[in-house]
Amino acid sequence: MSCLSMLHFNRRAQNQLKEISPYIVLKCSRLRSYKLMLDQAYEYFPCFPRDVITLRTNQLDTRDGRYVDITPAIWDNVIDSLETAEVTRRTLPDGQLAPSQVDIQDSSIQNIEISRDMQVDKFIDDVGQTLGQRPMAQFGMITLQNNRSIRSYNIRNGDTISLSVTSRTKKPIIYLYSPSDIDVSVKLSLIPEWSLSVIYPVVTIEDHGQRLEWNVRTHQDGSLTEHNSGLDVSYLFWEAEANLEAFPLSPTSKPLPVDTFNPISSSLNDMDSVVIPVGKVAVYLNKSLEVLGLHTEARTSFITYWLPSILKHEYIALRFIPQAAYERAASLRISPQPDVVTRVSMLFKGIPKEHLANWANAQMQAERDIDWWVDVVGVDPVRAGDVTLFRVLEWGGTEVFN
């Protein structure tokens, strides 16, 4: 889950149409370093570009409830007086938002106008245009419903609407390799916490977005022909989003065991991951994917797809999901039954340099023999490379923001 944003509603006279500047509320946790506070804000809320983040507060007694920017010069003097700091975009002297140095899909929520009579679905659509995907909106423990207005929830001045954007599992692609041309049925079934968001070739999606079937003919060159459309393709493609509206993530939710995978609560920690400087990630991934059974084209596609997201960070924590755990979340049923199935899915997140002390074991694990991932994932790379067998290969990944 990413970018938990707290949007406070400021009223003007007589509850007329209002303009708001959305911002985030972040607990100070008595951090002694101003820079560390900014880094923490960026780590937990990466939709805010690092170059435009600023902190402000209305908790200082000397300001009578008025907002003031918290600068590095006054941080040490005010930190003990603060419970929270509000994270927002830096503004220029003329009141304009500071320009972002990143693409709009990675920037913060921009100013919007909102009336209490606005429908929730319109509000979410407006915010989603900036975030790049529709968030879930909550007022307290209540999930805002699309067919209702903001007013209907009795939202008042100073109240908070929480916006949460789920991590999206991207680019799972499925290769089918058979020593002879055969007709194959490929059925994909997801757990209720997940829903398919994009597929190709396009076929009917059933069970509320959680099940589909492709019928294809394999060819000895590795290409496929999808029977319904007649399309010739190199692989089958799907992406999925977590169903936060149906399965909201509790703030007290604990990370799952390493042998369990759930898209809503997927995580990485110091014991199950490796942490690598961003400049070494591509080489590390290429070696890891090779021992896991990915051929040259698959490794290249994997790395080049994820590299733009990886390069936004200083260090990367990553791990590969055990195939058995992944299969329980995204069941793949193929007929006739393949001789070998290899499913490789990566979780990763950015780690600021200041937080490396929390990842000491993961840094040491990055120095281990790369072959240890074979046992973690549970694959058979020798059989995966045997061209005399009917083989299935899938790769994908998820960037984690929690």
N, C-alpha and C positions, 0 to 999 in steps of 0.2 A: 504494500500500500504506500502511496506517495502523497506528499504535499497536503498535509492536514492543515487547512487554512481556516482562520477564525475571522469571519466577516462581521464587523460591528455596524449597526445601523444608526446613523446620526440623523435626527429629525430636524427639520426646519419648522418654522412657525406653521401652525394649523395643519400639521401632518400632510403637507403638500409634497409634490414630487421632490425627491432628494437625490443628491449625488453623493456617492460614497467612494472612499479610497480604501479598498480592501487591504487588510494587513493580517499578520500572523501573531499569535500570542505564544511566547516561548518562556518556560520557566527558567529563571536565572540560575538556579541550583548553586548559588554562591560561587560562580566561576570567577576566578581572580584575574583572568586574562581577557581583555577586550577582544583580541584577535581570536582566542579560542571560542568566545561566544559567537562571533560571526561565522567561524568555521562550523560550529554546531548547528547554527541556523541553516547554513548551506547544506550540511549533510542530511538533516532531517527534512528540509524543504527545498529540494534541488530545482523546483520550478522557479525559484528566485535566483537570478543571475548574481554571482558573487560580486560583480563590479558595481551593482546598484543597491546593495543591501545597506540599510541604516537601521539604527535602534532608536526607539523613543519611549517615553513614559509620561503618565499623568499622576504618578504616585509621590512626587516630591512635595513635601509640606510647603516649601517656599514658593511653589508655583500655583497654589490654590486650585488644583485639579486641572490646570492647563497643561497641554502637551509640550514637551521639550525634547529636542534631539539629545541622545546620549552620545557624546563624543569620547574619543580615547582620553582626552585631557581631564574629563570629569569622572571617568568610569570608576577609578579607585575610591573616589569620594562618595559616590552614590550607591555602589553595589550593595552595601549592607542595608540600604533602605528599600530595596526593591524585592518584590516577590516574583514579578514577571517583567519581561521587556517585550515590546511590540516590534515586530520586524516588518519593515515596509520598504518601498522603493525610495531611493534618494530623489529629492526634487531640486530643480534648478531655481535660481532666484526669481524667475518670472512665474514660478508655480508649475512649470511643465515637468512631466516625468523625465527623469534622466534616461538617455538613450541606452539601450542594451547592446552589448557586444556579442550576444548570442542570437541564434535563430528564435523567432517568435514562439515556436512550439516549446521552447525551454525557458521562456521568460515568465515573469510573475503575472498575476492577474492584473489587468489594466483597469482604469476607472470605468465604471458603468453607472448608468442612472437606473434607479429602482424605485418603484412605488409599492406601497403595501398592498395595492390591488393587483400587482403583477402576478401572473400565474407561475407556479413553481417550475413547470417545464420550460417556460420562456427564460426564467432566471438561470436555470441549469444549462440551457442551450447557449446563453450569452457567455457564461463562464467557460463552458466546454470549448468554445471557439478559440479561447486563449490557451487552455490547457492541452488541447489536441485530442481530448476525449471527454465524454460526459462524466462529471463526478457524481457522487451520491451526496445529498445534502441532509444534514441532521440538525434538529433543534433540540438540545438536550439529548434524551434517549429516543426521540421520535424521528423517524425517517420521513422527510417531506415528500408528499405524494404529488405526482405530476398534475393531477386534475384539480388541485386546490390552489388557493391564492396565498401569498405571504401573510396577508391580514388574518386569514382564517386560523392561523396558529397563534394569534395574539402576541406576535413578536413586537417587542417594545424597544425604546431607546436604550442602547447599551447591551442588548441581548446578543447572543452569539449563534451564528450558523456555522457548523463545521462542514467543510467540503473535503471529501476523501476521494482520491483517484487510485484505482487499483493497479498493481503491477500487471502487465499484460505479457503472456507467454507468446513469443514471436518466432516466426519462421520455422516452426516444425515442418520439415519436408521429408517425404517418404520416398525412397528409391526402392524399386523392385528389380532384382536381377535374377533371371532364370536362364539356364543353359539352352532352353528351347522355348519357342513361342507358346504361351499358355494363357487361358482366360483365368482371371483372378478376381475374387471378391475381397474388398478391403473394408471392414467395418470398424468405425471409431466411436467409442462411447465414453463420455466424460462423467465425472461425479457431479452431483447437483451444485456444488460450489463453483462450477465452471460452466461457461457457455461459449459456443463457437461464435466468433466474430467475423472471420473471413475464411473462405475456402476457395480452392481452385484445383481442378475443374469444378464448376458449380453443379451441385446435385441437391436433392431435397434434404433439408435438415429437419429432423424430427425431435420429439420429446423436449420441447421448449429449448431448442438449441443445443442439445447434448448428444445427439446421435446422428450419424450419417453412414451411407454406404457408397463406395465407388466400385464400379465394375469395369475392369480394364483388361486389355490384352498386352502382355509383355512381349518385348522383342529382344533379340540377342544383343543388340547394340545398347541396351539399357533404357531405351525409350518406351513409352506406354501409349496406347490408344484407348481413350475413354469411350465406352460403348454408347452412352446416351447422346453425347454431343459429336462424337467422331473426332474429337481433338487429339492431336499428337502432342504429348508433353514429356518433359524429362523426369518429372516427379509429381507427387501429390502434395498439396500445400494446405495447411490450416493454421489459424491463430485462435486464441481463446482469451476471454476476460473473466476475472473473478466476479461472482455474483454477490457483491457486498450488500445489495438491498435485501436479498433473501437471507444472507448469512453475515450480518454486521460483525466486524472484528471488535471484540471487547478490548479496552485499554489494558486490561489485566491478563490478556491472553499470553500464554507461555509458548516459547518456540517448540516445535514438534520434534520428536526423536528423529535421528538421522535416517532411519529406515521408513519414515512416513513422509509423504509429500501432499500438501494441501495448498492450492494456489493462493488462498486468502492469508494464510499464516506462514508462508515460506520464509525462511530466514537463513542467515549464515552466522557462525560464531567462531571463536578462536580455536576450537577443538576440531571442527569438521572442515575447515577451509584452509586455503593458502592465501597469503598476502604478498603481492608482487608490485614493484615499481611499475608505473604504467609503461615505461619504455621497454620493459622486458616481457610484457604480457603476450605480445604476438608470437614471439619465439616459444614461450612456455606453452601457449595454446597449440601451436603447430605440433610440438613434440607430444603433448598429451593426446591430442586427437588422433595422431598417427598410431600410438600404441593402443588406442581404443578401437581402432579398425576403420577409421575414416580414410577414404582414398584422397588423392591430391585435389581433385575438383571440390569435394565436399569440405575438406579442410580450408581451402582457399575461400570458398563461399561463406563458411562459418565465420572466419576471422574478419573478412572484409565487411560482412554485414554488421558485426558487433563493434568493430573498431571505432567508428565515430562516437558511439556512446562511451566506450572505454576511455578515449582520449580526453574526455572532459574532466577526468579525475587525476589526482596525484598518485594514488596507489589503488589497487584493485584487490578486493577479497573475492575469491571464487571457489566454487565446488561443483562437482558433478553429482547429479541425483542418482542413487541406486536404481537400476533398471526395474527391479521388482516393485519398488515404491512408486515409481513413475507409472508403471503398468496399472497399478491399482487406481490411480487417478485418471488415467487416459488409456482405457483398455483398447487394444488393437487385436482384432480377430480377422485372420486372413485364411482364405480357402482357395486352393489347396494349401495345407499347412507348410510353411517354409521350413527349410532345414536349419536355418539360423536367423534369429532376429536380433539386431543391434540397435538399441535406442539410447542416444546420448543427449542429455539435456543439462545445460549449465545454469546455475544461479550465480549472479555477481552483484557487487555493490561497490561504490566509491568509498575510499577511506582517506580522510585528510592526514597529512603528515603528523599533526599534533596528537592524533589518536592512535598512533602506531603502538604505543605502550600497552594498549588493550588487546593487541594482536600478536603478542610475542611468540606464542606457540605456532600460530599460522605462518609467521615469517620463517620459523625453523622448518616447518613442513614443506615450504616452497623449495628447500634445498634437498629434499628426499628424492630418491630414484623415482622418476616419472611413472614407472610401471605400477606403483601402488594404486593408481586410479583404476586399473583393470579389475582389481579385486573389489574396490569400492562400488564401481558401477555394475560389475558382474557380467562381463562380456567375454566372448571367445574370439579374439582377433584372428587367430589362425583359421578357424572355420569361416569367419566373416570375409576372409580374402580368398576362399576356395571357389574358383570360377565354375567348378563342376556341380555346385550346390545351388538350390533355390534360396536366395539371400534377400533379406529386407534390412535396409539401413535408414534410420531416422535421426535427424539432429535438430536441435532448437535451443532456446534459452529464455531467461527471464532476468531483467534487471530489478533488483530488490531495493526499495526505498525506505523501509522501516528500520 
